[in-house]
Amino acid sequence: MVERANQAASSARFPLDASILQRLDNVALLTRRPMATGRPGRRRSPLAGSSLEFADYRRYTAGDDFRRIDWRAYARLERLFLRVFEAEENITVTILIDCSVSMVHGEPVKASIAHSIAAALAYIALKCEDNVVLGALTDRLVAYRKIGNSKNAIWTVGDFLHTLPTAGNTNLNRALYDLGRIAMTPGLTIVISDFLDTNGYEIGVRAVRQLRQEVALLQILSPDELDPQLQGDWQLRDSEGSHTVEVSAGSHILQAYRDRLAQFTEELAACAHRYAGSYTLIASDTDIIDVVQRLLRQVELVR
C-alpha cells in the first residue's frame, strides 16, 4: 500500500499527463553516429555495415563518416547523402536542465517547458530501455540522478524535476565540464537552457564532446525575449546580477535587439554543428507535442 501511495504521489508530480505520454509511444530518440556500447536495447540507432538493415538516407554534415557517403546518389543529385543502417542498441541519455534564475522569466516561464521537455525525452528513452541520467545546472552541476533503464522509472523523473531549485547564476562552461563526474560511457547528452550566459558556452560543449557524447542543444526563450514589444523608457535589470541599463525602446532599438538575437542563435547553432551536434530554438509557449513531433524531428533528434 505504501509503495502504491508513493507511486501515486510521484505520478501527480510528473509534468505530463497520460494522454501526452500515449502520443509519445511511437517516438524514438536518434543518434547521428554509432555509440558502440555493446549493450542491446530497443532503440533504433544508425550504424555502418552491410550486415545491418538499410533504413534511409540523410544529408551529409561536417564530421560524418565519409565512408558511408552514397556516391551513386551524388552522381545523380550532386549532393552528399549518407546511407543509414539500423541496429538495436542501448545507450545512456543524459538530460541536463538549466535551473538558474533566468529560467523563471517569461510567460509561461521557461522552466516549465524545460521540465516538460526533459520529462518527454526521458519517457521516450526509458521505453526503449536506454539508461537515463538527469542533471541540474546553474554555475555548477548542482544535482544529478541516475534514473536507470526501466519504463517504471519514469516516476522517479517526476520526483527529480519536482525538487529542482531555481536559483543561482549560470556558468555553462563550468557546469558542463562537471559532466565528467558522471559520463563514463559514450552516449547522448541533451542540454536544455536559455544559454544566456555572459561566460559563453563553447568550452563546456567541447568538454562534453570530448567525453564521447553526442550533443543536442535545446535553447528555450520566452515570447518577449524572441519578439519584445516594449515602448517608451525602461530600466532593464539582469535577472542573474545587479547590472541595469536604461533604454528608450523605439523601432530602431528593437530592430537592433532582434538582429543581435539572430546573431546569437546562429552562433549557438554553429557551435552545436562544429561539435557534430544539433541545435533547436524553442519558444516557452510551444506545445510539448509540437516540440517533440515537429521541432525535434526537424533536427533528427527523434523519429
N, C-alpha and C positions, 0 to 999 in steps of 0.2 A: 504493500500500500504506500509506504514511504517513497519507494522508487517511482511508482506511478505518479505520485503527487509532485515529485521533483521534476519529472519529465513534463508534466502539465505546466508547471511554472516556467520551465525553460521554453516551452512552446509559446507561451504568452509573451515572452521577451523577444522572440525571433521577429526580425523586421519584415518578413514576407509571409503572406498567408498561403493557405493550401492551394488556392486557385492559381496563384502565380507560380508556385513550385511545380504544379502539374504542367504548366505551359513551358517549363524548362526541361522537362523529362526527355525531350528529343534533341537537346542541345549538348554539344560536347566541346571541350577545350581542344585547341590545336596548338602544336608547336611547329616551328619552321624547320627544325633540324632534329635528327635522331638524338636521343639522350643517352642511349647505350647503358641503361640502368640494369638490364638483365633481369628485371622484375616483371613478370607477366601481369597484365591487367585487362581492363575492358575499354580503355580509351584508345581511339584510333590515333596513330602518330605517323608522320611522314618519315620513311626510311628509304635508303637507296639499296637496290639489289634486285636482280631479276627473279629471285626465288619468292619475292613477296608479291602481293596483289597490287596491280596497277590501279590507281584511283582517279587521277585527274592531272591537269596541267595547271601551273600558275606562273605568273610573271617572274623573271629573274630579278633579284635585288642584290645590291652590293653585299658581299660576304657569303653568298650562297655557294654551294659546291658546284663548280663549273662542270664537273664530270657528269652531272645529271641534266645538262642542257640538251634539249632535243634539237639537233642541227637540221633535221628534215623540216621541222616546223619553222626554223629560222629561214631556211631557203625559200619557203613558201610565203612567209609573212614579214620577213626582215625584222623580226622582234625575237628577243630571247625568252624562251619558256623552259621551265623545269618539268621533268617527269616526276610525279609524286606517287610513291608507293605507300601502302599502308600495312602496318602490323599492329598488334595489340600489345601495349606495354603499360607499366605503372610508373609514374614519376612523382616527384614532390612538387607541389604547387604552394608557393609561399605568397601570401597576400598581406601587403603592408599598407596600413591606413594612417594617414596624416591626422593627428589628434591635436594639432596646435590651435591657438586661439582663433586664427583667421578662418578656420573651417566652420565656425559657428556664425559666420557672416552670410547674409543673403536671405531671400525668401523664395522657396524654402531654403533653410540653412544647408550649406554644402556637406556638413557632416551626415545629414540624413540620407542623402543619395549615396554617399560614400559607404555607409553601413549597409545599405540595400544592395549595392553592387558587390561588396565583399561577401555578403550572405549568399547572393545568387551564384557567384563564381565558386564559392566553397561547396554549395549544393551540387553544382554541375560536376566538380572534381570528385566529390565523395561518391556520387552514384556510379562513377566509372572506376572506383577503387583506387584513385590516386591518393597519395598521402598529402594532407593539408596542414599547413602551418600558418598561423595568424600572428601578425606583429603590429605594434602601435609605435608611431614615430612622432617625436617632437624635435628637440635638439639632439636626442639620442634614440636608440631603440629602447623604449621605456617599458615595453611589455611584449611577451610573445607566449604562444601556447601551441604545442604540438597536438593537433586535433585527432590525427590518425587517418585511417582509410575506410572506415565503416560508414555506411549511409546513416546509421543511427546516431553517429557522432555529430550530425548536423545541429542537434540541440545544444551541444557544447559551444558551437559557433555563436548561437544566440546569447549564451551566458557571457562569453568573452566580450562581445560587442556591447552588451548592456553595461558592463563595468568599466568601459574605457573612459578615461578622463578627457576633458577638453581643456587643456591648459598648456602654458609654456610657449616658447618661441620655436621657430623652425630652423634646423640646421640639417638639411637633407644629405649633404656630403658626409657628415659625421654619422648620422643615423643609418644611412645605407652601408657605410663602412662597417658598422657594428654587425651587419648581417653575417659576417664571417663566423660569428659565435654559433650560428645555427645551421648554416648552409653547408652541409657535409657532402652532399652528392649533387650531380647535375640536376637541374630542374628548371621550372618556370617561376619567375618572380614578377608579381604584379604590384605596381606601386600606385596607390590611389591618393592623390594630393592636389592642391591648387598650385603647387610649385612656386608659390610667391615667397621666395627666399632670397634675400639680398646676398647671401653667401654663394649662390649658384647651386648647381646640382650635378654637373658633369663628372666631377671626381667621384661622387658616390655611384653614379650609373656605371662608370668604368670599373669601379671596385666590384660591383655586383656581377658584371660581365666576366671579370677575371675569376670569379668563383664558379665558372661554368654554368651560369644561369642565363636562360633566355629572358629578356627584359621586356615587359609591357608597361608603358607609362599611360595612366589614365588621369587626365587633368580635369578637375572639377572647378568650374567657375559659375558664379551666380548670374542671373539675368542682368542685374545692374552693373556687374563687372564687365560683362560682354557688350552691353549697349547702354551706358549711363544716360539718364535723361535729366541731368542737373541743369538748372538755370539760375543765374544770379551769383552772388558772392557766397563762398563756402570756406570753412576751415576743415580740412581733412586731416584725420589722425591715423597714424599707423596702429593697427589693432594689436600688433605684437611689440610695440615700443612706445616711446613718448614723443616721437617726431611728429610735428604737424606742419602743414603747408596751407597757405591761403590761396584760393584760386577764384577767378571770375569766370564762371562756366558759360561760355558762349559757343557758337558753332565752330569757331577756329580751334578752341581748346579741346572740345570734344572730338573733333576730327583728328587732332594730333594724338589724343589718347588712343583712339581706335587704330591709328597707324602703328603706334608703339606696341599695342596689344597684338596686332597681327604679326609684327616682327618677333615678339616674344614667343608666341605659339609656334611660329615657323622655326625658331631656333631650338625649341624643345623637341619638335618633331625631327629635326635634323640630328639632334643628339641621339635620339632613340634609334634612328636608322643607321647612324655611324657605328653603333654597337650591335647591329643586326637585330634590333628590336622593333617594337611597334608603338604607335602613339595615337591616342584618341582624345579629342576635346569633347567634354560632356557638360551641358548646362544643368544646373542643380534642379531645374523644374522638369527635366526629361523623365518620362515614364520608364520604369525599370525594364519592362519588356521591350520597349523601343531601344533602350541602351544595349541590351543583350542581342536581340534578334536583328537589329539594323546596324548600329554603330560598331559593335564589336565584330560582327560578321564582315563589315566592310574592310577591316584591317586583318582579317583572318585569324583573330584570336579564338573565335568559336566557329562551329559549323552547325 
